[in-house]
Amino acid sequence: MAERSLRGMKIGASSLETDEGVRFVARSEYTYTCPNGHVFHKTFAEEADVPALWECHCGANALLENAEEPEDTKKAKPQRTHWDMLRERRTIEELDELLEERMELITKRGLRSRL
């Protein structure tokens, strides 16, 4: 039976197709510069629309070399944080008072749990 068994290929094996006759699309390399000083290169197909902004590994928006920053990104408002929203509702004095109340409750609970 061993002579007649079929040999198969494992899952995830290489393709049986060859690269013969395959023509790759023409590509161009573009340089982006981050405001933090990082410079990196991205490769795009020649007929692709190359974006003026690309996110850098540090999280900042890097600008395409010899391009102007798009108008819509210049007017963007900074994202509000939790602290910003809290400060819209409460003053520092109110927050200090709330902190003291919560700290008293925590210390009372801590004493009860030890008894």
Phi and psi in degrees as a GROMACS rama.xvg file:
@    title "Ramachandran Plot"
@    xaxis  label "Phi"
@    yaxis  label "Psi"
@TYPE xy
-62.9567  -29.6078  ALA-2
-71.5686  -28.4728  GLU-3
-96.8696  -2.19011  ARG-4
-71.1419  144.168  SER-5
-85.472  141.976  LEU-6
-94.4919  125.463  ARG-7
-107.444  -176.354  GLY-8
-111.702  147.786  MET-9
-74.6074  161.683  LYS-10
-66.7477  135.304  ILE-11
82.0373  14.0672  GLY-12
-71.3048  167.952  ALA-13
-65.2733  153.495  SER-14
-72.9988  151.958  SER-15
-86.2728  -5.84744  LEU-16
-76.1662  153.546  GLU-17
-109.783  166.192  THR-18
-85.2894  7.09683  ASP-19
-65.97  129.179  GLU-20
81.0166  3.23463  GLY-21
-86.5193  128.412  VAL-22
-111.922  121.64  ARG-23
-81.3456  150.951  PHE-24
-71.5219  149.117  VAL-25
-67.3516  138.641  ALA-26
-125.995  157.267  ARG-27
-134.737  147.46  SER-28
-102.976  135.243  GLU-29
-121.741  147.619  TYR-30
-107.071  132.95  THR-31
-117.517  143.9  TYR-32
-124.636  128.936  THR-33
-89.4828  150.368  CYS-34
-62.5519  -18.9874  PRO-35
-88.4738  5.79545  ASN-36
95.4927  0.723497  GLY-37
-78.2419  137.706  HIS-38
-123.903  129.941  VAL-39
-144.77  164.407  PHE-40
-119.056  142.181  HIS-41
-127.677  143.355  LYS-42
-107.238  129.944  THR-43
-128.778  157.157  PHE-44
-65.6783  149.014  ALA-45
-62.1805  -32.7188  GLU-46
-88.584  1.84647  GLU-47
-76.3734  150.905  ALA-48
-82.2312  113.17  ASP-49
-84.7063  123.967  VAL-50
-71.2244  145.976  PRO-51
-74.8638  -26.8769  ALA-52
-119.05  142.215  LEU-53
-141.56  137.416  TRP-54
-72.8788  126.972  GLU-55
-77.8011  165.25  CYS-56
-65.9325  -19.2674  HIS-57
-85.7035  -8.28434  CYS-58
102.826  -12.7056  GLY-59
-80.8297  160.995  ALA-60
-86.6357  119.455  ASN-61
-90.3863  142.679  ALA-62
-101.054  139.204  LEU-63
-63.4709  138.324  LEU-64
-59.7512  135.476  GLU-65
62.8305  30.96  ASN-66
-124.274  156.093  ALA-67
-97.5841  146.944  GLU-68
-67.1257  133.625  GLU-69
-60.166  147.407  PRO-70
-64.0569  -37.9812  GLU-71
-66.504  -25.3283  ASP-72
-83.2323  -21.742  THR-73
-70.9439  -30.4493  LYS-74
-92.9275  1.22601  LYS-75
-65.8911  133.801  ALA-76
-80.9468  146.557  LYS-77
-65.9782  148.747  PRO-78
-69.4141  135.85  GLN-79
-78.0804  137.264  ARG-80
-95.2705  172.151  THR-81
-59.6735  -40.6503  HIS-82
-62.7598  -41.2143  TRP-83
-60.0382  -44.8426  ASP-84
-68.5777  -36.2202  MET-85
-65.3029  -41.0861  LEU-86
-67.5494  -22.1877  ARG-87
-71.8217  -27.0889  GLU-88
-96.9917  -28.9482  ARG-89
-132.159  154.006  ARG-90
-92.4088  168.107  THR-91
-62.2074  -38.008  ILE-92
-63.0825  -43.1027  GLU-93
-63.828  -40.0295  GLU-94
-66.0648  -38.4813  LEU-95
-63.2894  -41.4222  ASP-96
-64.0944  -44.1604  GLU-97
-63.7559  -38.4138  LEU-98
-62.5936  -44.7679  LEU-99
-61.1147  -42.8828  GLU-100
-61.1874  -45.2193  GLU-101
-66.8488  -38.2992  ARG-102
-65.1693  -38.6743  MET-103
-61.9865  -44.5392  GLU-104
-61.8043  -41.0845  LEU-105
-65.7439  -42.995  ILE-106
-68.0497  -36.6343  THR-107
-64.0498  -43.9505  LYS-108
-64.2542  -38.1207  ARG-109
-64.3547  -37.9747  GLY-110
-69.5327  -39.6279  LEU-111
-65.171  -40.5017  ARG-112
-68.1536  -24.9089  SER-113
-80.2585  -20.9138  ARG-114
